[in-house]
């Protein structure tokens, strides 16, 4: 999402902010939209970045919009999958060279959130509640974080207070690439296993970002221009139950951990 919207919104000046007319579940927006519209009018978006599983829009006066897409949220510049699930709109001042007058947050299930924080508040109120970003971690920091829990390593990877930025799909892919069984206690991993895990996190997340995420069979996930992501073409185990492991002839297995599906190869991940 960040790669898709960044070139089209950085440097643009905001004209308005509004909640879309949506008769479905109301998403969490704060402060209330009319107040937000007054705060942000005339401000410029100076940067767009990813923090954990959030999109952060920084404005010229130092405040930050923090958008948490959760299960089905999308940041779109055009062609939403449906107009009924448009939730909020950032409207830009007219720009002679841009084809996109607005940035939209679209959310089918209504689980996402849009919060605005004044200067310094994002770091104080949000960052301190989360673990370090997965892409900023090295093997030493992984060792320190995983030593805190005896939960299965797959479950630990999804705990955003332990390490931020890994979702369910990518946790399965990371553990497969690491050759670590998802049920292993997190605090029982060897140094060699943690080194493999740290390298796999970088490889999987960097590749997923490069390919703009995974569009699964339900077709919900889209990039900023409402096009499919491409990382689903690189999945090694996720949603491949019964299919052959890419590295051996064993069938991919599925188990449920913390009410989430986990996919793995029982031969490669002993």
C-alpha positions in Angstrom: 0.0 0.0 0.0 2.7 2.5 1.0 4.7 1.9 -2.3 1.6 2.4 -4.3 0.3 5.6 -2.8 3.6 7.4 -1.9 4.4 8.8 -5.4 0.9 10.2 -5.8 0.3 11.8 -2.4 3.6 13.1 -1.0 3.7 16.8 -1.6 0.0 17.1 -2.2 -2.0 19.6 -0.1 -5.1 18.5 1.7 -8.4 20.3 1.0 -10.7 18.2 3.2 -11.3 15.0 5.1 -14.7 13.4 5.4 -16.4 10.1 6.4 -18.1 8.5 3.3 -21.8 7.8 3.2 -21.7 4.2 4.2 -24.7 2.3 5.7 -22.5 -0.5 7.0 -20.5 -0.9 10.2 -19.0 2.4 11.3 -15.2 2.2 11.5 -13.2 3.9 14.3 -12.1 7.4 13.2 -10.7 9.9 15.7 -10.9 12.8 16.3 -14.3 13.1 14.8 -14.2 13.9 11.0 -15.5 17.5 11.1 -12.7 18.4 13.6 -10.2 16.5 11.5 -11.2 18.5 8.4 -10.4 21.7 10.2 -7.1 20.5 11.5 -5.7 19.2 8.2 -7.0 21.7 5.7 -4.1 23.4 3.9 -1.5 20.9 5.3 0.8 19.0 3.0 1.6 15.3 3.2 5.3 15.2 3.7 5.9 11.4 3.9 4.2 8.1 3.7 5.7 5.1 5.5 4.9 1.7 6.9 5.1 1.1 10.6 4.4 -2.5 11.5 1.0 -3.3 9.9 0.0 0.4 9.6 0.2 3.1 7.0 1.5 6.5 8.4 0.9 9.8 6.6 2.9 12.6 8.1 1.7 16.1 7.6 3.5 19.4 7.3 2.7 20.6 10.8 4.2 17.4 12.3 1.0 15.3 12.9 0.4 11.8 11.7 -2.6 9.9 10.2 -2.2 6.3 11.3 -4.3 3.9 9.3 -4.6 0.3 10.4 -6.2 -1.8 7.6 -6.6 -5.0 9.6 -8.3 -7.8 7.6 -9.8 -6.1 4.6 -8.8 -2.4 4.6 -7.3 -0.8 1.4 -5.7 2.5 0.6 -6.9 3.4 -2.8 -6.4 6.2 -5.4 -9.0 5.0 -7.9 -11.5 2.2 -8.8 -12.6 0.8 -5.5 -13.9 -2.8 -5.6 -17.3 -1.4 -4.5 -18.4 2.1 -3.6 -20.5 0.7 -0.7 -17.4 0.0 1.4 -15.6 3.3 1.0 -15.1 4.6 4.5 -13.1 7.9 4.5 -11.8 10.3 1.9 -8.8 12.7 1.9 -9.5 15.3 -0.8 -6.6 17.1 -2.3 -6.3 20.7 -3.6 -6.4 20.7 -7.4 -3.1 19.7 -8.9 -2.5 20.2 -12.7 -0.3 17.0 -13.1 -2.1 14.5 -10.9 -4.9 12.2 -12.1 -6.0 11.4 -8.6 -8.1 14.0 -6.7 -8.5 11.9 -3.6 -7.1 9.2 -1.4 -9.6 6.7 0.0 -9.8 4.1 2.8 -11.9 1.2 1.7 -12.8 -1.6 4.2 -15.2 -4.5 3.5 -15.5 -5.8 7.0 -15.2 -2.4 8.8 -12.5 -3.6 11.1 -9.9 -0.9 10.2 -9.1 2.3 12.0 -8.1 5.8 11.1 -6.5 7.9 13.8 -4.9 11.3 13.7 -2.1 12.1 16.3 -0.6 15.6 16.9 3.1 16.2 16.7 5.0 13.6 18.7 1.9 11.7 19.9 2.2 8.8 17.5 5.6 7.8 18.9 4.4 8.3 22.5 1.0 6.7 22.3 1.3 4.0 19.6 5.0 3.0 19.2 5.5 2.4 22.9 2.7 -0.2 22.9 4.1 -2.3 20.1 7.2 -4.4 19.8 10.0 -3.4 17.4 9.2 -3.5 13.7 10.1 -6.9 12.3 12.1 -5.4 9.4 14.3 -3.5 11.9 15.3 -6.6 13.9 18.5 -8.5 13.8 19.3 -12.0 15.2 20.4 -10.6 18.6 17.1 -8.7 19.1 15.1 -11.8 17.9 16.9 -13.8 20.6 16.0 -11.3 23.2 12.3 -11.1 22.2 11.7 -14.8 21.7 13.3 -15.6 25.1 10.3 -13.9 26.7 7.7 -16.6 25.8 7.3 -20.4 25.7 4.3 -20.1 23.3 4.6 -21.8 19.9 6.8 -19.7 17.7 4.0 -19.1 15.1 1.8 -17.7 17.8 4.6 -15.5 19.1 5.3 -14.1 15.7 1.7 -12.8 15.5 1.9 -11.0 18.9 2.3 -7.4 17.9 3.5 -6.4 21.4 6.4 -8.8 21.0 7.3 -8.0 17.4 5.3 -5.8 15.1 4.5 -6.2 11.4 4.1 -10.0 10.8 0.7 -11.2 9.7 -0.7 -14.8 9.6 0.1 -15.5 6.0 3.7 -14.3 6.2 4.3 -16.1 9.5 3.7 -19.5 7.8 6.0 -18.5 4.9 8.7 -17.2 7.2 8.8 -20.4 9.3 8.9 -22.6 6.2 11.8 -20.7 4.8 13.5 -20.9 8.3 12.8 -24.7 8.4 11.3 -24.3 11.9 8.2 -26.2 13.0 5.4 -23.7 13.9 4.7 -25.5 17.2 8.2 -25.2 18.6 8.3 -23.1 21.8 9.7 -19.7 20.9 12.2 -19.7 23.8 13.6 -23.1 22.7 15.0 -22.0 19.3 18.8 -22.4 18.9 21.0 -19.6 17.8 21.3 -21.2 14.4 17.5 -21.3 14.0 17.1 -17.7 15.1 19.7 -16.6 12.6 17.7 -18.4 9.9 14.5 -16.9 11.2 15.9 -13.4 11.1 17.1 -13.8 7.5 13.7 -15.3 6.4 11.8 -12.4 7.9 13.8 -10.0 5.8 13.5 -12.1 2.7 9.7 -12.8 2.9 8.6 -9.3 4.0 10.9 -7.5 1.5 9.6 -9.7 -1.3 6.0 -9.2 -0.3 6.4 -5.5 -0.3 8.2 -5.5 -3.6 5.3 -7.5 -5.1 2.6 -5.4 -3.4 1.1 -8.0 -1.2 -1.0 -11.1 -1.8 -4.4 -11.2 -3.4 -6.1 -14.4 -2.3 -9.0 -16.3 -3.7 -11.6 -13.9 -2.3 -10.0 -11.1 -4.3 -10.3 -8.6 -1.4 -6.7 -7.3 -1.3 -5.8 -4.8 -4.0 -3.0 -2.3 -4.4 -3.5 1.5 -4.5 -4.7 1.4 -8.1 -7.1 -1.5 -7.4 -4.9 -4.0 -9.1 -4.0 -7.5 -7.7 -0.9 -8.0 -5.6 1.6 -10.5 -7.0 3.1 -12.2 -3.9 0.5 -15.0 -3.9 2.5 -16.4 -6.9 5.4 -16.9 -4.6 3.6 -18.7 -1.7 5.5 -21.8 -0.7 3.0 -23.2 1.9 0.2 -20.8 2.6 -3.2 -22.2 1.6 -1.5 -25.2 -0.1 -2.8 -28.0 2.0 -2.2 -31.4 0.4 0.0 -30.0 -2.4 3.7 -31.0 -2.7 6.3 -29.1 -0.7 8.5 -27.0 -3.0 11.6 -28.7 -1.5 10.5 -32.3 -1.1 7.6 -34.7 -2.0 5.8 -34.4 1.3 2.3 -32.9 1.4 1.8 -29.5 2.9 -0.1 -29.8 6.2 -2.5 -27.4 8.0 -3.1 -27.0 11.7 -4.9 -24.3 13.8 -3.0 -22.2 16.3 -4.6 -19.4 18.3 -7.7 -19.7 16.0 -5.6 -19.1 12.9 -4.6 -21.5 10.1 -0.9 -22.5 10.0 0.6 -24.2 6.9 3.9 -26.1 7.0 5.9 -29.1 5.7 6.3 -31.8 8.3 9.4 -33.1 6.7 11.3 -29.9 6.1 10.1 -28.3 9.4 10.7 -31.1 12.0 
